[in-house]
Amino acid sequence: MPGTSPEKLAAAREKVLKARIAICLRTPYLSTAILALPMTVKDGMVPTAATDGYRIYVNPAFVEGLTEDETRGLLAHELLHALWEHPSRRMGRNAFVWNIACDYAINIFLTDFGYRIPAGGLLSEEARDKTAEEIYRELMQNAVEVEARPGANGKPRRGGSSGGRSGGARGGMTPDEAQGKGLIVREGERLAVPRLPESDSKGSAEAGTLPAGSEEKLSGDLVDPGDPVLSGLREPGDPDRAEVREITKGLRRQVVAEAKSAGKLPGKDEGEIAAAGKPSVDWRSLLRMFLTDRVKTDWSLYPPSKRFLWQGLYMPSVGVPALGRIVLAIDTSGSMTERELSQILSEIQGFRETFPSRLTVVEADAEIQKITDFDTFDEPDFRRFRIHGGGGTDFRPVFKWVEEKGTEDGSPCALIYATDGYGTFPKESSVPTFWLMTPSSAAEDQFPSWGICVKLPEDDA
């Protein structure tokens, strides 16, 4: 089977990156975790998406067919599998049933965060305030043994990687009979389990969705951390099991702390960490993730660079190949204050200290006014750039320059455009773009869909 083309692979990786940033903005409690855990987007080991408890694996061909909302839901689902340590908690349990139990536990949590679970998703109020272990016991008490279908040689085919004992399972049912009775059954598995009573509410449609038929696509997304099939996808510096446990433990504490700071403390009786306010997500973290993703999609986060640990950021250590050029375009028609510009340049410079790269600052309004280049180790001074004020804005000249000159040496390039968004946009562009919006900028839906939009907060000015 031919692999995903470079163009489609790049598009899938961009979609995943946008989904990660959207999760940060829509569900701030999960922002630290979604920034910290690495994601691998490439052909190979997983049919849809999966996690080994640390790294999240995404099949680009599967992502291609998802909407942006579905991609957000998919990543949030996998993220919670990792945060709750579902792969390592399975122990000797049946893998298929354990995955279903974990999905029930996760999906009720996602609805509490405002994510929508469409028809077919494994969602039930019966799962609220229950651990995956408790749900698993209930499912196994009512499990049904499924007869194996004949294999190609006419002999019975053994079930897949089910693992574990069948418990009190009743036997004698064919897969078709089990499916006809509304049981959850999968080809090659030796057990089928009934659904828990479905919830009336499927959650809010505003924060994202999970893919339709999620029991088929998401049950089976837990990978044993020791599975040798993942050896080709892991990075040499990935943490071992003990280190992963410490990382996820710290991330869970962070989720609870941020929910508590917003006035909502999760508890056994309450069972939700829904937003009671809108905690802000630091734009600096999102900009750094965007730039780092341009360096290498599959970079290793462990061991992290100690320089950023005090900020709660797990950034890669020095040694990963860097961007060839970062282009900072400044809308000089009165959009950006000197203080905002200074903060942006400071953050870009901090990134360049970790990943040395060229920097080009383009000042533009209706047309390009000035271009200033900085070599790899030059430090920019924001006082060299003049904020004009007044006049119209046309974004097309900057994009044309970047497409013609920004990548002329063949090295990767990223564009950061600081603007209020009032102007003429190009119809399309293949340049990875981060729109850094001013507090008084145009609405996000006025910006192109192919860029990533993040707004500077009012109190940042």
N, C-alpha and C positions, 0 to 999 in steps of 0.2 A: 504494500500500500504506500503510495507516494506521501511524503511528509508535507507539512504545511509550508506554503511558499513564504519567502522572506517578507513579502509585503503583508500577507495575512498574519504572520507571526508578530510583526511590529504593531499591526492594528490591534491584535488581541492583548499584547502587553500594554498598549496605551489605554485600552478599555479597562483593564485590571487596575492600572495606576489611577485612573479617574474614579473608579469605584472605591478604591482605598481612601482617597481624599474625600469623596462624598460621605463615606462612613464617618470619617473624622468630623466633618461639619454637621452631619445630621444626628449622630450619636456620639457626642464628645466623650462620654464615659469609656468608649472603646478605642479612643484615638491613640493612647499610649501603646496599647496592645497591637493595633493594626499597623502602627509605625515600626514596632519592634520585631515582629515575627516576619521572616523573609518569605518571599513567594517565588516559586519556580514556574514559569510559563513556557512549556516546550512540549513537543511531541514525545510520546513514549509510554510511560508506565501507567497512567491513569486514564480511564475513558471519559471522565467528566472533571471532577476535582476531588482532592483527598488531602489528608494531613497525617503526619506521623507523630503529631504532638508538638512539633516545633516549626518545621517548614511546611508551607501549604503548596500543594502541587495543582496546577491548573492546565487542562488540555486546551490549547488554543482553538482547535476545531470546534469544541463544545461551546466556548465563550463566543465564538463568531455568531452563533445562532441565538444568543441571549440579548435581551434589551439591557439598557443600563441599569434599570431597577432590578432586573433579575440577577445581573452580575453582582450588584451590591448585596442582595440577599444570599447569593451563593458564598461570597467571601465571608460575610458575617456568620453564616452557618459553620463554615470550616474554622473560622477564628474561635468560636465558642467550643467546638470540639477540642481544639488545642488548649484553650484556657482551662477547661474543666478536666484536662488530662484523660480524655476518654480512651485513646489508644492504649495507654499503659494500665488503665484501670480494668481492662477486660479480663485479665488473668486467664483462667481456663474456661470462661463462658463461651457459649455458642456465638460465633462472630456475627452471624446474620441477625440473630435476635438481639444481641447486645447493641448492634448498630441502630436497630429500630428503637430500642429503649432510649438510647442517647438522643436520637432525633426527636422523640416526644419531649424529652427534658429540655432540649434546646429550643424547639419551636414555640413552646409556651413562654419561654424567656424572651424570644424575639418579638412576640406579640406585645409583651410588656414594654419593650423598647419602641414600639410603634411600627414594627415590620409586618407586612401583610403575608398571610399564609393562604394561597389560593386553594381552590377545590382540589382534593387529592392529596394535599399535604397532611402529614401526621401531626395533627393538632387536637388536643383534648384537655378539658379542664380537669379530668381525672389525673393528669400528670402534674398538676400544680402542687408545689411544696413536696414533691417526691424526688428522690435521687434516681439516677439511672439504674442503680442496683435494685431499688424497690420496684421500679417499673418492669425491669427484666424479670424479677420473680413472678410478678403477676402474669406477664406474657407467657412464661414457661409453664405456669400452672394450667394454661389453656392451650398449649401448643399441640399441633397435630403433626404426626409423622407423615411424610409424603413419599409415595413410591417413586423410585428413580425411573426416569424414562430410559428405554433401550438406547444403547450407544450405536455407533455406526456399524459395529460388527454383530449387532443383534443381542449382545450381552448387556445386562443391567449396568448402568453407568453410576459410578459412585458420586456422592454429593461433593460440592466444592469445599472450600476452606471454612467449613462450619465450625468445627472445634467444639469442645465441651460436651456435656451429657444432655440427653433429651429430657431429663426431668420426668414429669408426669405426662409426657406427650402420649396422645392416643394415635393409633396407627390405622393403616388401611385405606388412605385416601390418595387418589391420583392428583397431579397438579391441577388438572382441569376442574376436578370436583372441588378442590380447595378454593380455587379462584371463583368458582360459581357460588360458593358460600360466603364470599366477601372476605376471605382470609388474605393476609399478605403473604404472597408466595413468590419465589424467584427461581428461575431456571437453574437447576443444578443443586439447589439447597434441599436438605432432607427434612426441614421443618417448615411449617406454616403457622402463623399466629393471627388471632383475631385483632381487629382494630379496637382501640379504646373508644368509648362514646365520643362522637365528634362534637366540637364546640360550635355554638351558634355563631359566634363572632370569629372572623378571620383576621382581626387586627386592623390597623390603620393602613390606608393605601398611600399615605404621604411619604413614608420613610423608605419604602422599597418593597420588593416582593421576592419570594422564592420561586424557582422554576416550577411550572405546572407539572403535576405527576411527580412530586419531589420524593415520594417513597421509593420510586424506581431509580431516580437519579442520585439521591443522596444517601440511601441506605446501602452501604458498601463503600463509604468514603473514609473509613478508618484503616490506616495502614500500620502494621506492627512496626515499632521503631527499629527492631532488629532485622527486618526483612531484607535479605541481601539484594532483592530486586531493585532497591532504591540506591544501591551503592554508586551507580553512575550519575545519580541526580544530586547527591549530597556534595557539599564543599568540604575540602580537607579540614577547614577550621570549625566545622559545625560542632556544637557541644555534644557531650555524651549524655546518657540518660539522667545522671545525677545533676548535671549542669542545667539540662532542660527543665528539670523539676524546680530548681531554684529560680530560673527565669520566669516560668509560668506562675509560680507562687507569688513572686514580686508583682507581676502584672495583674493578678487577681486582686491583690491588696490595693493596687492603684485604682482599679475599677470601682471597688467598694468605697475607697476614700473620696473619689471624685463624685460619686453618687451621694455620699453623705454630706459633702460640702454644699450640694445643691438642695439639701433638706430632705433627702430621701434615703433612709437606711434600709438595706435589704434584710429581711428576716424570714425565719421559717414560717411564721403565720402570715406574713404579708406577701412574699413571693414576687415582688416586682421592683424594678429599679427604673421606673419610667421617669422621664424628665420632669422636674418640678422647677423649671427655670431653664435658662440657656447658658450653661457654662461655655466660655469661649475656647476655641482651639487656636493655639499660637500659629500665626501664618508662617513664622520662621521655620517651624517643624515641617509644614507642608511644602514650603519652598525647598528645603533641604532634601526632602524625600523625592521631589520632582527631579532635582539636579542629580541626586545619587542614582536614581533609576536610569538616568541617561548614561551614567558611567558603565553600568553593567547590570542587566536585569537580575542575574542570578548571583549577585555578590554575597559574600559571607558576612554575617553580622557578628560572628563570634570567633575570636575574642574581640570585643568592641574597642573602639578608640577611647582611651581613658579621658581624653580631653573633654568629652561631652557627657560623661556619666553623671556629673553633678547636676546637669540639667534634666536628667531622666531620659536622655536620648541614647539609643544604642546605635552608634554609627560605626561603619566599617573601619578597620585598621588601615594604615597607609600601605600602599603596595598594589591596590586595585587600579587597572588602567583608567586614565582620566579622560575627561572631555577634551576635544581639541579646542573648542571655543565656546564661551558663554557670551551671548549678546544681550545686553541690557538696553532696551529701547525706552526712552523717557519722553512722554507726551509733554512737550514744553508749552502747551497752550493754556497754562494756568491750572493744570490738573494736580500737580504734585508739589507739596511744600518742601522746603529745604530740609526740614527735620525728617520727613518721611523718606526723602531721597537718601539722606545720610544713613538711616536705619537699614534701608535696602542694600546699599553698597557695603555696609558693615557686615551684613549677613552673607552676602555673596563672597566677600573677602574671607570670612571665616570658613566657608566651604572650600575656597581655593587653597587655604592653608592645609586642608586635609587632602584635597585632590588638586594639585597644581594644574592650572589650565589658563589659556589665554582669555582675556576679557576685552570685549569691544563695547563701548558705550555709544549709542546712537541717539542724538537729540533730534527730535522731529515734531512738526505740527502738521501742516498740510503737505509738507515735503521735508526731506532730510535737511537739517540745518548744519549738523556737524557730526563727524565720526572720530572717536578717540580710541586708539588701540593701546592695550597694556600687555606686556610680555608676561610670561608665566609667573614670575616672582615680583612683578611690579605691584605696588599698593596704590589704589586710586584715592584721590582726594575729591570729595564731593564738591568742594568750593570751586573746582575747575569747570563745573557745569552750570550754565545759566538757565534759570527758569524765566521764560519770556513772559507768558501771560497774554490772554486774548487770542483771537484768531481761531480758525477751524482746524480740524484734525482729519487727516487721511492716513489710515494705517497701511495702505497698499504699498507705498514706496519702501517702507522698512522691510516688509515681507519679500518684496522683489529683490532688494539688496541682499538679504540673508540667503535666499534661494540661489542667487548668482555668485555671491562672494563669500558668504559665511562658511560654506563647506567646500571651498575650492581646493583645499589640500586633502580632501577625502576623509577628514576626521569628523567624529560626531559633533553636533552642534545643538544648543538649546537656546530658545529665545524667551526672555522675561520682558513683558511689556507693562510698564507702570503707567496707568491711565485712568481717566474717569469714564471711558467707554463711549463718549459722544463723538462720533466720527464715522467715516466710511470704511467698512471692513472688506477684505478680499473675500471672494465667494468660497474659496477653499485654499488649503495650504497643507503641505506635508511636513512643515517645520514643527517640531515639538514646542508648544507654546504655553507659557504660564502667564495668565492675565492677572496682574496684581492691581486690584481695583481700589480706588480711593474711597473713603467713607461716604462721599456724596456721589458715587458713581451711578451710572445707569443700571437698571435691573439686570440680573445675570442672564435672563432670557434674551436680552438684546445683544449679548456677545455670541460669537460663533460657537457651534456645538463641538467643533474639533479642538477647542482649547480648554484648559483647566482654569477655572475662575476662583480666586480667593480674595476676599475683601479685607482691607486694613481696618481694624476696629477704631471707633471714635477716640478712645483714650490712648491710642498709639501715636496720635498726632502731636 
